[in-house]
Amino acid sequence: MGHSEPEIKEFLKARRAALDPAEVGLPEGIVRRRVRGLRREEVAQRAGISVDYYTRIEQGRAPAVSDSVVDGLARALRLTPSEHTYLRNITLPRRHGRASTDPRPRVRPEILRLLEAMDGRIPAFVFGPGMDVLAWNRLGARIGLDFDDMAEEERNGAFLIFLDPRTRELHPDWPEVADDTVAGLRAEVGRTPDNARLCRVVHELRERSEEFRRRWEAQAVQERMRGTKRYRHPQVGDLVVTFEALVLPADPGQTLCTYTAEKGSASERALRALAAGLEAEAGAEAEVLGAAAEVPGAAAEVGAGAASV
């Protein structure tokens, strides 16, 4: 993917178009505007740079853009902190070369033990580049879709939102979730434009989903590291959970995401019910294995069947 001239141009044009001249104190002028938003010269004036320099930046022809100029553009365009960071990332000098071809990252045993320790109390996942789902605990899978039944390539949060119709039933606020997913992917592109997996995810979604393509072209950027999500669970009804995304410093590109419910709430009781169901299933499985152990040769057959589920 890489940072390219079209990427910078489309982002700055979209942010210019999103601003109402009246809201930033600019007069309508004698000549009626042909397009909505701010003109290049107006952005340049507000940022304290020449029109020629701003034009070269927007066209991707500026070899190096200083932090002070990026900060000025962020103020001029009223960028959010996430958009400000994204602009800084895409205007950095590009490193020429092939995109990275790192294999799908594996989760460290210590993190897997942490997921297991939280199981039964806190649904948790580990996400990798391009929103790949790398690891999860049983309660995490129970509040959403069963990742054990999916091929590795399909275990991707963005793919599931846009390509799996079940997520529209699972998420009552699906349009908002879809917006956040695209905005989060674009923020990730700003940080790691040459990640091969991230590139494949974005390209495939642009080809396969009109909903994704329309949102991607809107140039929204937002990295949500905490917030609230709603689920419409087929077994326990509506769930409202708070999520926290914790970057794992020792594991570049990996994020641990946990979900909790307000103490004493209906959602907390629903999570407890799901956890109790998991314990009951584990107890039933243990009984089956125990009974099979008493029958010569049966334990190995039952154990092999359980492992394949």
Disulfide bonds with the S-S distance in Angstrom:
none
